């Protein structure tokens, strides 16, 4: 559907949009934005693209058209993680309901929606009468519905001159033109037309690249016995085609392997399942009533070494991990043992940043590749509704024999046998096995230098707008707000990325590893921060001083105040008083007002707090001019920069994961669902 449809320009009228109830709009050429209206195009309408569009709709207060393009309708609003095409009702989120809000500043949002607003008419009966609480699990399809309804709610609540257009098509090129960009996309199907969409800013939310295709798949890659992508449109039908007693080999042991087992079980499979990885590592299962916690840990002593070689790092990590287990009294098989690796890896994130920055990039990549399975499976465990499906079948019960085995083995090759009805798997270190099906769960390609994706090939090799992430070679190089970094190392104005393409940056900038490089919390922060930066740049397009604020200054209000004051013609001791005046106002007035604005529940509240913020800033600017003998222009500039830095600081603070780390009483009360009277 298209909502808030603006008056069309002559170019748009040439090919009238058509809407089909219940589906996204399919558009013809969009040409240039209509008079006075800027356009932001979001490429990809999965989780990251949808949430970024929601944030743009929340905070845009000037005429703006937001175009949201998705190539695969089954992925719209959910991507491969939550989309209709890639999940069934047995696939659960691996995180509790109290932690999956789309709005970091409103942790109660999902529970309010699920328990008070959601249309449950299409839900299975077991969920139709379920009351969601803080620690509940949530089917991924419900989360997709939450995304879709929050998007449409944001459209309804948006500024009158802010519109959303949802398009279907595959974007294969983005190139600069006339100070902006032209997004070229093709309609679905072999006869689909090709269209151009002129845009002021472009946000790339293209999700994961295609699945890894290991060399040993070469002889079976075209077999109907091989499921190359367990999240592809039609994959659930492929799982349902598996015979109930067939033997299935799942390559890889990360969360996608658990998803594959759940898909098989949901399809009625009762046969043997072999989960194979080089190290044989497997995600643990969270204990009952598990509570997330964030620890602090000492800086590992091995970081004092003058040179960090792979040998020094591996041995140092082993020694420090053993020390921490002893320090915390971790007993094998205990509840703490089940979550200990995850908590240590979280505590080590600041040291991962140091480690990656100091090591040779080739060594960083080698360690990430060699220990990938170990890192991924230990960085997070699974909720019982996911892990229990696999673990219970690894054990078996009276009358319910063991069905799942985990193999630690290196696969050399696969080849069809028995007239192509089965597959022989040849291992380097154990006897061959013959299976009926193979499911590829080795994860997705992360190498954007050889992505096989037409859009990214053009961005990296054709236009030089992007380059592979330099330290990890996972994803692309981006600035602090997701700005693409060109081949020559400069920031590309007006091009941003959100989502899995930033996984290498999440490791080097924040020390995140495993699934946390693209977790809900990580992507939620990216979408919020990038949307606010895009809107800031649209509003400050002609203000060079606004555009030249140094990165990172906003992290600290003291640094922000000092930076603003440094360029004003005020001598000491008046300069010291000016810095203090700016800092005091930022802390006591501007920052609380900015937080109120960002946390507002709807546009009416946002408008109210925006007015308070602007009025206070105007008064403060006049006071500064009087107190420090500033010109009107100097006072306006000072207040404008302070407002920008304070708002950026507020966004940064709201995205601080430690603010929602503990399950303390305050947080629990904030998100606790209390039924309304009469419910």
C-alpha positions, 0 to 999 in steps of 0.5 A: 500500500502507499500512504500519505500519497503526495501530489504527483509531479508530471514525471510521476504522473506518466506512470501511475502507481497502482496498489493491490490490497495487502501487498506493497505498491509497485511503481514505475519511474519515480523521476525527481522528487516533487518541488521542495520535497527531499527524498531518502531512498532505503534499499531493502525493507527487511528488519533494518530497512523497515526500522530505519524508515520508522525512525525517519517517519518519527523524526522528520519535521520537514517535507520528505519522501521516504522510498522503501524498496524490497526485492522479495515480498516474502522478506518485507518487514522481516528479512530472512530472520523474521520474514514469511518466506523464511520462517514458520510458527515454530521459529522463535526469537532467541531473546526474551520479549522484554528485550525486543522493543524497536525503540530503545527509549521505550522498552515496554513498546513490544509488550504493549503492542503484543498484549493490547494492540496486535491483531491475533486473528491469523495467529495459531491458537496456542498464541491467540490467548497468550499473555506476553511477559518480560521473559517470554519467547516470541515467534518470529512471525509475530515480530514481523507483524510488530514491525509492519504495524509499527511502520504503518503506525509511524506513517499515520503519525508522521508530519503531514508533509512526510510520506512513505512509498513502498516499492517492489524491485531489485536495486542493481545500481546507485550512482551520483548525479547532480549532487544526489544519487540515482537509484536504478531498480528492476521490477520482478520477473524476466519482463520487468521494467527498469526504473530510476529513482532520484534521491538526496540520500540513500540508505543501504539496508540490503541484509546478508549476502548469499549463503557460503557455497563451500567447494565440497558442494560442487557436485551436489549444488544442483541436486534437489537433495541439497538445500543451499539456502534454508531461508530462501523463498520456498525453503520451507516447502523444501523442508516439507518435501523431506521424507519422515525417515530420511537421514539429513546432514546439516553442515554448520552448527550455529543458530541456522543449524538449529533453525534447520532442525526446527524446520525439519521437525515442524515438517514431520521429520522423524529420521536421523539428523547429523550436525557437522562442523569442523570443531563440533561446537554447539550453542548451549541452552540458557538455564530456566529463569536466566537473567542477562547480566554484564560483567566487568573484567580486568584487562587481560595481561597478555595485552601488555605484550609489545607485539600481539602475534596469533600465538600470544593472543591464543595462549593469552586468551586461554590463560585469562579464561581459565583465571576467570573461571577459577576467580568466579568459582565456575563448576562444570555443568552448573547454571553459571557454566552455561552462560559464563562464556557469553558473559566473559566475551561481553566483558572483553568487548573493550579489549577486543577493540584494542586487540583488533587495532594492534594486530596485523590485519591478516592475523585478525582475519586468520583468527576470526576464520579459524575460530569462527565456530567457537566464537559464534557458538560461545558468544550466545546460548539459546532459549530453551524453546530453540535449544531444547528441540535439538538437545532433547533429540541428542539425548532421546527418551524411552520410546523416543530414541535419539535422533540428532548427532553432532559430528566434529569432522572436515568434509572433503567432498560430496557426490550424488549416489544411487541414481542421484537419490542420495548423497555420499559425504566424504570426510578427511578424518572419518568414514564416509556417510551416505545421507538422503539430504544435505542442508547448507548452514555454513552462514552467509558470505561476508566478503564484499570484495567478491560479493556476487551481488550486482549492487555491491559489485558496482559500489565497490568496483564500479564507482568506488563508493565502498571498500571492504572492511580493512581490519576484518574483511567482513562487511564494508568500511563505514564511518561512525554513523554508517557513512560509506567509506570510499576506496580512497578512504574519504566519507561518501556524502549521502550514502549510508549502510545499516545491517549486516554489512557493518559487522566488521565495523561492529567488531573493530569499533565496539568489540562485538563478536558472533551473532551480536554483530547483527543482533536486534540490539545492534541493528536497532542502534544503527537504524536510530543513529543513522536515521537521525544523522540523515535527517540532520544532514538534510536539515543542515545541507547548506551549513558547512559548520554543522557538517564539519563537527568532528566525529566522537565529540558528541560522546561527551558533553564536556568535550562538546562544550569545549569544542564549541567555545574554542572557536569563539573570540572570548579570552580567558578568564571569560572563556572558562566561564563560557565553557562552564556556562555551555556545559551547565546548560547542556546538562541541566536543560538541553540534554533533558529536553532532548531526551524528552523529545526523543522518547516522546510517544507520538508526534504531538508529544514530539512537537511539544518537546521540540517547541520547548527545546527550541524556545529554551535554546533561543533564550539561551542564545540571547543570554550568551550574546549579552553575557559574552558580547557575542554577535547575533550570528555568533550566538545563533551558531553557538546555539545551533552547534550545541543543539546538534551535539546535545541531540547526538549525545542523547541518541548516543546515550539512548543506544548505550547497551549497558543502560538496558543490561541488567534486569534490575527492578527499575527496568523490570517495572518499566517493561512489565505488562500490567493488564488494564482494568476490565481486561 
